[in-house]
Amino acid sequence: MTILFRASALSAIMTDGKGKDELSVGAKTYVTKLAKEMVYGYDERISNKYMDKGIRVEDESINLYNAVKLTSYAKNTERRVNAWITGEADIVATHKIIDIKSSWCLTTFPVTADQGEDKGYEWQLRAYMMLWDKPYAEIAYCLVSTPDDLIGWEAPSLHKVDHINRELRLTLVPYERDLVLEEKIKIKVEAARLYYELMVREIANQHTF
């Protein structure tokens, strides 16, 4: 079965290797992890309080976006696949993809687009533009109140933000589709697939007694 790379994890293989090697050391480490998961039959899904908040307040963040932008977008539930990648975008609009990122608290919320630039998120959005054939995409950083049970020992004043003007709680980072970078995605995925197959064989060979 040919491996597909998730849009949310695509950045793990997109860093450049040294010399003629298509994959960086970090990319090889990630692909080796995938090979191990396949051979041993498990799927490591990382969970923490930041991710938990993102899941639990996603609808509230979408509502914040709609209130500020005067839109009526709903959460997308379609997962798309092409020959290289797979992904499920948060919001699919007519001309763009919108990816909702719910910030943990006031101190982690990016207040300018420059602060919100992130290569990992960028590759995720480029994957979505590729999958849905959209010319534009944007990260929407949303600041909404954190559920009480997740705050822990942190100051509630950093997490209870409903009193703040809603326009101040939305920061957008726009991206434009780039077909050259999409070709790079294809090249990296093909290289990662070859290394994945190599590591699956290597694991098997080293455990044949």
C-alpha positions in Angstrom: 0.0 0.0 0.0 1.4 3.4 -1.0 1.8 5.7 2.0 0.0 9.1 1.9 1.3 12.0 4.0 -1.1 14.0 6.1 -1.3 17.7 5.4 -1.0 18.4 9.2 2.4 16.6 9.3 3.7 17.5 5.9 6.3 19.9 7.2 8.2 17.0 8.8 9.5 15.9 5.4 9.8 19.3 3.7 13.1 20.4 5.1 16.0 20.1 2.7 18.7 17.5 3.1 22.4 18.2 2.6 24.1 17.7 -0.8 22.1 15.5 -3.1 20.0 13.9 -0.4 16.4 14.9 -0.8 15.5 14.2 2.8 16.9 15.9 5.9 18.0 14.0 9.0 14.8 15.2 10.7 12.7 14.0 7.8 14.3 10.6 7.9 13.7 10.3 11.6 10.0 11.1 11.0 9.7 8.6 8.2 11.4 5.9 10.3 8.8 6.6 13.0 6.1 6.0 10.5 7.7 2.7 9.3 8.0 1.5 12.9 4.3 2.3 13.5 3.3 0.3 10.5 5.5 -2.7 11.3 4.4 -2.8 15.0 0.8 -1.9 14.3 0.3 1.2 16.4 -0.5 4.9 15.7 1.1 7.4 18.0 -1.2 10.4 18.4 0.2 13.2 20.6 -2.3 14.8 22.9 -1.8 17.8 25.2 -3.8 20.6 26.8 -3.1 22.9 23.8 -4.5 20.4 21.3 -7.4 19.6 23.7 -8.4 23.3 23.8 -8.2 23.5 20.0 -10.6 20.6 19.6 -13.0 21.7 22.3 -13.3 25.4 21.2 -13.2 24.9 17.5 -16.8 25.8 16.9 -16.5 28.9 19.1 -13.4 30.0 17.1 -15.3 29.5 13.9 -18.1 31.6 15.3 -15.6 34.3 16.2 -14.2 34.3 12.7 -17.8 34.6 11.3 -18.7 37.4 13.6 -15.6 39.5 12.7 -15.7 38.8 9.0 -19.5 38.8 8.6 -19.5 35.3 7.1 -21.4 32.2 7.8 -18.8 29.4 7.3 -19.3 26.0 8.8 -16.8 23.3 9.7 -15.7 21.2 6.7 -16.0 17.4 7.2 -14.7 16.2 3.9 -11.3 14.5 3.7 -9.5 14.7 0.4 -6.8 12.5 -1.1 -4.6 12.8 -4.1 -1.6 10.8 -5.2 0.7 12.2 -2.5 -1.2 13.7 0.4 -4.4 13.6 2.4 -6.1 16.2 4.5 -9.2 17.6 6.0 -9.3 21.4 5.9 -11.2 23.3 8.6 -13.1 25.7 6.3 -13.5 25.5 2.5 -14.7 28.8 1.0 -15.3 29.7 -2.6 -11.8 31.0 -3.3 -9.8 30.0 -0.3 -9.0 27.6 2.5 -9.3 28.8 6.1 -7.4 27.0 8.8 -8.6 27.7 12.4 -5.9 27.9 15.1 -7.2 28.5 18.6 -4.5 30.1 20.7 -3.8 28.7 24.1 -3.9 32.1 25.9 -3.2 35.8 25.6 0.6 35.3 25.8 0.6 32.9 22.9 -1.8 34.7 20.6 0.0 36.3 17.7 -1.2 39.9 17.3 0.3 40.5 13.9 0.5 38.4 10.7 4.3 38.4 11.0 4.1 36.8 14.5 1.7 34.2 13.1 3.9 33.0 10.3 4.8 29.3 10.8 6.5 27.0 8.2 4.7 24.0 9.5 1.3 25.6 9.2 2.3 27.0 5.8 3.0 23.6 4.4 -0.3 22.4 5.8 -2.2 25.1 4.0 -0.3 24.5 0.8 -1.4 20.9 1.0 -5.0 22.0 1.4 -4.8 24.4 -1.6 -3.4 21.6 -3.6 -6.2 19.1 -2.5 -9.1 21.6 -3.1 -7.6 23.5 -6.0 -7.9 26.9 -4.3 -5.8 30.0 -5.2 -5.6 31.3 -1.6 -5.5 30.1 2.0 -5.2 31.7 5.4 -4.4 30.8 9.0 -7.0 32.3 11.3 -5.6 32.6 14.8 -8.6 32.9 17.2 -8.5 33.8 20.8 -11.4 32.5 22.8 -11.7 31.6 26.5 -10.1 28.4 27.7 -12.3 25.7 29.4 -11.8 26.0 33.2 -10.6 22.4 33.6 -7.7 23.0 31.2 -6.3 26.2 32.8 -4.7 24.5 35.8 -2.5 26.7 37.8 -2.2 29.5 35.2 -3.6 32.9 35.8 -7.3 32.9 34.7 -6.8 36.5 33.4 -4.7 35.1 30.6 -7.5 32.7 29.5 -10.8 34.5 30.1 -10.9 36.8 27.1 -14.6 37.3 26.2 -14.5 40.9 27.4 -11.9 41.8 24.8 -13.1 43.3 21.5 -13.6 40.4 19.2 -11.7 42.2 16.3 -8.6 42.1 18.6 -9.0 38.4 19.0 -8.6 37.4 15.3 -5.3 37.5 13.4 -5.1 36.4 9.8 -2.0 35.1 7.9 -2.6 34.9 4.2 -0.9 32.6 1.6 -1.1 32.4 -2.2 -0.9 29.2 -4.1 2.5 28.3 -5.5 2.7 25.5 -8.1 6.5 25.4 -7.8 6.2 24.5 -4.1 3.6 21.9 -4.9 6.1 20.2 -7.2 8.5 20.2 -4.2 5.8 18.5 -2.2 5.6 15.8 -4.8 9.4 15.3 -4.9 9.7 15.1 -1.1 6.8 12.7 -0.8 8.3 10.4 -3.4 11.7 10.5 -1.6 10.0 9.8 1.7 8.1 6.9 0.2 11.4 5.3 -1.0 13.0 5.8 2.4 9.8 4.4 4.2 10.0 1.2 2.1 13.7 1.0 2.8 13.2 1.3 6.6 10.3 -1.2 6.6 12.6 -3.8 4.9 15.5 -2.8 7.3 13.4 -3.4 10.4 12.3 -6.8 9.1 15.8 -7.8 8.1 17.3 -6.8 11.5 14.6 -8.9 13.3 14.9 -12.1 11.3 16.7 -14.6 13.5 
